[in-house]
């Protein structure tokens, strides 16, 4: 079972969003049969089988083994992943496009970048899995507490300058066998229990804003 996988097919996304099927997917973190799941969920065996067939048809669950149980053959299934992310490609007509949102200081532009990240990394993972090859990626996650909005703006400017210098140092258009890589930087307030209550108090847009860097966000 994979730790996480991306759903990019519209029909598979629709199947996974059904509340009953979502509960069955969660229950199938451990292999189980339709009769076992029916007993746990309060569904009839026929209803459980109906939902499981739909999930299996879309590659969200897989057959682990078949067991003889009296005169019947019991199918043992499990989820193909512990968790799922729905790619924007599942909604192609309305998928976010960073090129349509030119305001690089906008939180919505950041969201469009995040959507593209899900789409592209999901595609890369699928290709690497099919080819049985590792996928070279790097990610870092951290939290920083700023004393003021001015400090945050200064940090974003310095971060952008440092990254720009690194790009200039390592970017090589002429390298034979080189491969382009996408770099995404994001900075946003942490989500806490009180973040909604104090959101408007912490960083008012009018408190900063000379033209800053593409790595900075503003609340929208």
Order of alpha helices (4+ residues) and beta strands (2+ residues): beta-alpha-alpha-beta-alpha-alpha-beta-beta-beta-alpha-alpha-alpha
